[in-house]
């Protein structure tokens, strides 16, 4: 038996239903993910996730293609199958084939992206997988490679969103699974 259950729509507050519907609309998906709806009884969680999605996921400095490659690699590193598949679906729409995507996962240092986009992905992956090991020299290196302080903060915010999202997703998937 699953530890979490999905709340029926009638049990959700109007505000939660509205935020979930808006998230669904913005994502362009036919339904709300169970990993979002599982938290529907806690409006503050839905609101925090939705606001973070709107504010931190869609930072416009970095191209959509590079952001999805970063998500795919972060999800791969953290073992989040849902986020990994979602990013690959977006990259598939952009014309990347499965072999190219598999190659990116196997060798994230040789990405077929523009130099700046490749560096964005590599720094995002470094922050996502080793934030506790960051040193001032890492930020100086980013700046030396053409990223402004504001862009570095945007990379951190992007990674923070996806790390949070991965934790919510993986936890919900585990709690929704049948024993």
Secondary structure by P-SEA (a helix, b strand, c coil): cccbbbbccccccaaaaaaaaaaaaaacccccccccccccccaaaaaaaaaaaacccccccccaaaaaaaaaaaaaaaccaaaaaaaaaaaaaacccaaaaaaaaaccccccccaaaaaaaaaaaaaacccccccaaaaaaaaaacccaaaaaaaaaaaaaaaaaaaaaaaaaaaaccc
